[in-house]
Amino acid sequence: MDATAHPVAHGAPISDHFDGERFFNPHSPAAKTRREIRQWQRTRRKEPWPRHVQDPPLAPPGRVAHDRIAATFIGHSTFLLQIGGVCVLTDPIWSARCSPVSFAGPRRARRPGQNLDTLPGVDLLLVTHNHYDHMDLPTLRKVRARWSPRVATGLGNAQHLAKAGIRSAVELDWWQSAALAGARVTYVPAQHFSSRTLRDRNRSLWGGFVVEANGAVVYFAGDTGYCPHFAEIRQRFPRIDLALLPIGAYEPRWFMRQQHVNPEEAVRAHLDLAPRRSLGMHFGTFQLTDEAIDAPVLALRQARTGVGLAAADFDVLAFGETRQYVAR
């Protein structure tokens, strides 16, 4: 289904993930109760993180040939992807905090792996959902001012992007596609939730993206718990050259399981999707949950080995690293 625009949430059709007022996850239980949230806040035991990690500076990315895919890891869920000659920026956040205010909220343990001004360009901007660590308005204002890229997001999110001066974002429902900036962009399901205030929970949609350009196919998962969506995505996209999968923000499991995969589940998702290769993301930048800063990468290595995968099958990039692949 192609689209160049879509009505905001209150005009969306009732479906298996929208009841006419709010979006919901077809495969997971209801949202956390206030009692569960209070229990988590009362009983959580956060592992200590270093206040700051100094990563070695790496060379900024340059433009790559159209027959290659390049991924530059900025940090958290922010990548600069080059797919068939199209520069794609995912869920960009260069701010010091992921928060509605600049003086409180989760603070970076690492600087962004590359400066925004060093990027070779941004043709297409993807915003998966409206959480502050994925939709950072100060960064989005800078991206719009510098490159004015085409923008794709989920239903109900354009109203937030407009606050960053982005007034032509294409809103998509799950499985909807749009032709943007020389690429075909499909918004695909994820198991998560949305909110920016206490009153707007699940009023806008969350999801991931599959981007196809010049014969290359890349899947960017956004935030998600483990669910049948991965197998559904494989059915519709039997060839994926590169998958970007979250591996962090998963403890404690009783509370986080429905919204965030852990590394073992990320490996299961990789097996479900059967991409040519996967890269981990959503780790080591902001302390959002209780695991140690290095736990996701260590657990990914263990889970990968347990099912016979090599590092080349499912790896992580250094912060600021660019890696190139030949598209099939």
C-alpha positions as CSV (number, residue, x, y, z in Angstrom):
1,M,0.0,0.0,0.0
2,D,1.6,3.3,-1.1
3,A,0.9,6.6,0.5
4,T,2.3,10.1,0.5
5,A,0.5,11.1,3.6
6,H,-1.9,9.6,6.2
7,P,-4.3,11.1,8.7
8,V,-3.2,11.6,12.3
9,A,-4.2,9.0,14.9
10,H,-7.8,10.1,15.5
11,G,-8.5,9.6,11.8
12,A,-6.9,6.2,11.4
13,P,-9.1,3.2,10.6
14,I,-9.8,0.7,13.4
15,S,-7.5,-2.2,13.0
16,D,-5.7,-5.0,14.8
17,H,-3.5,-2.4,16.5
18,F,-5.9,0.7,16.7
19,D,-9.2,0.7,18.6
20,G,-10.4,4.1,17.4
21,E,-8.7,6.0,20.3
22,R,-5.4,4.4,21.0
23,F,-2.8,2.1,19.4
24,F,-2.0,-1.2,21.0
25,N,0.2,-4.3,20.6
26,P,-1.6,-7.3,19.1
27,H,0.8,-9.9,20.6
28,S,1.4,-8.5,24.1
29,P,-0.6,-8.0,27.3
30,A,-2.1,-4.7,28.3
31,A,0.1,-1.7,29.3
32,K,1.8,-1.7,32.7
33,T,-0.4,-0.8,35.6
34,R,0.4,2.0,38.0
35,R,1.0,-0.6,40.7
36,E,3.6,-2.4,38.5
37,I,5.3,0.9,37.7
38,R,5.5,1.7,41.4
39,Q,6.8,-1.8,42.2
40,W,9.6,-1.3,39.6
41,Q,10.6,2.1,40.9
42,R,10.6,0.7,44.5
43,T,12.5,-2.5,43.8
44,R,14.9,-1.6,40.9
45,R,18.6,-2.1,41.4
46,K,20.5,-0.1,38.9
47,E,24.1,-1.3,38.1
48,P,26.4,1.7,38.4
49,W,27.5,3.3,35.1
50,P,30.6,5.4,34.5
51,R,29.8,9.1,34.4
52,H,31.7,9.4,31.1
53,V,33.3,7.0,28.6
54,Q,35.9,8.4,26.3
55,D,35.9,6.7,23.0
56,P,38.7,7.2,20.5
57,P,37.9,9.6,17.7
58,L,37.2,7.8,14.3
59,A,37.3,9.2,10.8
60,P,34.0,10.8,9.7
61,P,32.1,8.9,7.0
62,G,32.3,9.8,3.3
63,R,30.0,9.0,0.5
64,V,30.2,5.4,-0.7
65,A,29.4,3.8,-4.0
66,H,25.8,3.0,-4.9
67,D,26.6,-0.7,-4.9
68,R,27.5,-0.6,-1.3
69,I,25.8,-0.2,2.1
70,A,27.5,1.8,4.8
71,A,26.5,2.1,8.4
72,T,28.0,4.7,10.8
73,F,27.1,4.2,14.4
74,I,26.6,7.6,16.2
75,G,25.2,6.1,19.4
76,H,22.0,4.7,20.9
77,S,19.7,4.1,17.9
78,T,21.3,6.8,15.7
79,F,22.9,5.6,12.5
80,L,23.9,7.3,9.3
81,L,23.0,4.6,6.7
82,Q,24.0,4.8,3.1
83,I,21.7,2.6,1.1
84,G,22.1,2.5,-2.7
85,G,23.5,6.0,-2.7
86,V,20.7,7.4,-0.3
87,C,21.9,8.9,3.0
88,V,19.5,7.9,5.8
89,L,19.5,9.2,9.4
90,T,17.7,7.1,12.0
91,D,16.2,8.4,15.2
92,P,18.8,11.1,15.6
93,I,19.8,12.4,19.0
94,W,22.9,14.5,19.6
95,S,21.6,16.2,22.8
96,A,23.2,15.7,26.2
97,R,20.0,14.3,27.6
98,C,17.0,12.4,26.4
99,S,14.4,14.4,28.2
100,P,11.7,17.0,27.7
101,V,14.0,19.4,29.6
102,S,17.8,20.2,29.3
103,F,18.5,20.1,33.0
104,A,17.2,16.7,34.1
105,G,16.6,13.2,32.7
106,P,19.0,10.5,31.4
107,R,22.4,12.0,30.5
108,R,24.8,10.7,27.9
109,A,27.6,8.5,29.1
110,R,29.3,8.9,25.7
111,R,29.5,11.7,23.3
112,P,28.0,11.1,19.8
113,G,30.4,9.0,17.8
114,Q,30.5,11.7,15.0
115,N,29.7,15.3,15.0
116,L,26.5,16.2,13.1
117,D,28.4,18.6,10.9
118,T,30.8,15.9,9.7
119,L,28.1,13.8,8.0
120,P,28.2,13.8,4.2
121,G,24.5,14.5,3.9
122,V,21.0,13.4,4.9
123,D,18.5,12.7,2.2
124,L,16.0,10.8,4.3
125,L,15.2,11.0,8.0
126,L,13.4,8.2,9.9
127,V,11.7,8.7,13.2
128,T,10.3,5.4,14.6
129,H,8.2,6.7,17.5
130,N,7.9,9.6,19.9
131,H,10.0,8.7,23.0
132,Y,12.6,11.3,23.8
133,D,15.5,9.1,23.1
134,H,14.2,8.5,19.6
135,M,12.5,11.8,18.8
136,D,14.8,14.6,20.0
137,L,13.4,17.9,18.8
138,P,16.6,20.0,19.3
139,T,18.6,17.6,17.1
140,L,15.7,17.4,14.6
141,R,15.7,21.2,14.2
142,K,19.4,21.1,13.4
143,V,18.9,18.3,10.8
144,R,16.1,20.2,9.2
145,A,18.0,23.4,9.0
146,R,21.1,21.8,7.5
147,W,19.6,19.4,5.0
148,S,15.8,19.6,4.8
149,P,15.5,15.9,4.2
150,R,12.4,13.9,3.4
151,V,10.9,12.5,6.7
152,A,9.0,9.3,7.4
153,T,7.4,8.4,10.7
154,G,4.4,6.6,12.2
155,L,0.8,7.7,12.6
156,G,0.2,10.6,14.9
157,N,3.8,11.7,15.1
158,A,3.8,14.6,12.6
159,Q,2.3,16.9,15.2
160,H,5.4,16.5,17.3
161,L,7.8,16.9,14.4
162,A,6.1,20.1,13.4
163,K,7.5,21.6,16.7
164,A,11.0,21.1,15.2
165,G,9.9,22.9,12.0
166,I,9.3,19.6,10.1
167,R,6.0,20.2,8.5
168,S,5.9,17.7,5.6
169,A,6.6,14.4,7.4
170,V,4.9,11.4,5.8
171,E,2.9,9.5,8.4
172,L,2.6,5.7,7.8
173,D,0.6,2.9,9.3
174,W,2.1,-0.6,9.7
175,W,2.9,-2.1,6.3
176,Q,2.3,1.2,4.4
177,S,5.0,2.3,2.0
178,A,6.1,5.6,0.5
179,A,8.6,6.6,-2.2
180,L,10.9,9.2,-0.6
181,A,14.4,10.6,-1.6
182,G,15.0,7.8,-4.1
183,A,14.1,5.0,-1.7
184,R,11.1,2.9,-0.9
185,V,10.3,3.1,2.8
186,T,7.9,0.7,4.5
187,Y,6.8,1.2,8.1
188,V,6.7,-2.2,9.8
189,P,5.3,-3.4,13.1
190,A,7.1,-3.4,16.5
191,Q,6.0,-4.3,20.0
192,H,6.4,-1.1,22.1
193,F,4.4,1.9,23.2
194,S,4.4,5.7,22.8
195,S,4.1,8.7,25.0
196,R,5.6,12.2,25.5
197,T,3.4,13.4,28.3
198,L,1.3,11.8,31.0
199,R,-1.9,12.2,28.9
200,D,-0.9,11.0,25.4
201,R,0.1,7.3,26.0
202,N,-0.4,5.3,22.8
203,R,-2.0,8.2,20.9
204,S,0.7,7.8,18.2
205,L,2.1,4.7,16.6
206,W,5.5,3.0,17.0
207,G,7.3,0.8,14.5
208,G,10.4,0.1,12.5
209,F,11.4,0.7,8.9
210,V,12.5,-1.3,5.9
211,V,14.3,0.8,3.3
212,E,14.9,-0.4,-0.2
213,A,17.2,1.6,-2.6
214,N,18.9,0.5,-5.8
215,G,18.6,-3.2,-5.0
216,A,19.7,-2.9,-1.3
217,V,17.4,-3.7,1.6
218,V,18.0,-2.5,5.2
219,Y,15.7,-3.1,8.3
220,F,15.8,-0.7,11.2
221,A,13.8,-2.1,14.1
222,G,13.4,0.9,16.4
223,D,12.4,-0.2,19.9
224,T,10.6,-3.5,20.3
225,G,10.0,-6.5,22.4
226,Y,10.3,-10.0,21.0
227,C,7.2,-11.0,19.1
228,P,5.9,-12.7,15.9
229,H,6.5,-9.4,14.0
230,F,10.0,-10.5,13.0
231,A,8.8,-13.6,11.2
232,E,6.0,-11.5,9.6
233,I,8.7,-9.0,8.3
234,R,10.7,-11.9,6.9
235,Q,7.7,-13.2,5.0
236,R,7.2,-9.8,3.3
237,F,10.9,-9.1,2.9
238,P,12.6,-12.4,2.3
239,R,15.9,-10.6,1.5
240,I,17.4,-8.2,4.0
241,D,21.0,-7.2,3.5
242,L,21.4,-5.5,6.9
243,A,19.2,-5.5,10.1
244,L,19.7,-3.0,12.9
245,L,18.4,-4.6,16.1
246,P,18.2,-3.2,19.7
247,I,20.2,-5.1,22.4
248,G,20.1,-2.8,25.4
249,A,17.6,-1.4,28.0
250,Y,16.1,-4.7,29.1
251,E,16.5,-5.2,32.9
252,P,14.5,-6.2,34.9
253,R,12.9,-8.7,32.6
254,W,9.6,-8.9,34.4
255,F,9.1,-5.2,33.7
256,M,10.9,-4.7,30.3
257,R,10.1,-7.9,28.4
258,Q,7.1,-6.6,26.5
259,Q,8.8,-3.4,25.3
260,H,12.6,-4.3,24.9
261,V,14.3,-7.4,23.6
262,N,17.4,-8.5,25.5
263,P,20.5,-9.8,23.6
264,E,19.3,-13.4,23.6
265,E,16.0,-12.3,22.1
266,A,17.7,-10.1,19.6
267,V,19.6,-13.1,18.4
268,R,16.3,-15.0,18.1
269,A,15.0,-12.0,16.1
270,H,18.0,-12.2,13.8
271,L,17.3,-15.9,13.2
272,D,13.6,-15.1,12.5
273,L,14.5,-12.3,10.0
274,A,17.4,-14.2,8.3
275,P,19.2,-11.1,7.2
276,R,22.6,-11.3,5.6
277,R,24.0,-9.6,8.7
278,S,22.8,-7.7,11.8
279,L,24.2,-4.9,13.9
280,G,23.3,-4.1,17.5
281,M,22.1,-0.7,18.8
282,H,20.3,1.0,21.7
283,F,23.1,0.3,24.2
284,G,25.9,2.0,26.1
285,T,24.7,5.6,25.7
286,F,21.9,6.5,28.1
287,Q,21.2,4.5,31.3
288,L,17.5,3.9,30.8
289,T,17.2,0.5,32.7
290,D,19.1,-1.5,35.2
291,E,21.8,-3.5,33.4
292,A,25.5,-2.5,33.4
293,I,26.8,-0.4,30.6
294,D,28.8,-3.3,29.0
295,A,26.3,-6.0,29.7
296,P,24.4,-5.9,26.3
297,V,27.6,-6.4,24.3
298,L,28.9,-9.2,26.5
299,A,25.5,-10.9,26.5
300,L,25.2,-10.6,22.7
301,R,28.5,-12.4,22.3
302,Q,27.4,-15.2,24.6
303,A,23.9,-15.5,22.9
304,R,25.6,-15.4,19.4
305,T,28.0,-18.2,20.3
306,G,25.2,-20.3,21.8
307,V,23.4,-20.6,18.4
308,G,26.6,-20.9,16.3
309,L,26.6,-17.4,14.9
310,A,29.9,-15.7,14.0
311,A,30.7,-12.1,14.8
312,A,30.3,-11.3,11.1
313,D,26.6,-12.4,11.4
314,F,25.6,-10.2,14.3
315,D,28.1,-7.6,15.6
316,V,28.3,-4.2,17.1
317,L,30.2,-1.2,15.8
318,A,32.4,1.0,17.8
319,F,31.0,4.5,18.6
320,G,31.7,6.5,15.5
321,E,32.7,3.5,13.4
322,T,31.7,3.2,9.7
323,R,31.5,-0.2,8.1
324,Q,30.8,-0.9,4.5
325,Y,29.2,-3.9,2.9
326,V,28.7,-5.0,-0.7
327,A,24.9,-5.2,-1.5
328,R,23.9,-8.5,-3.0
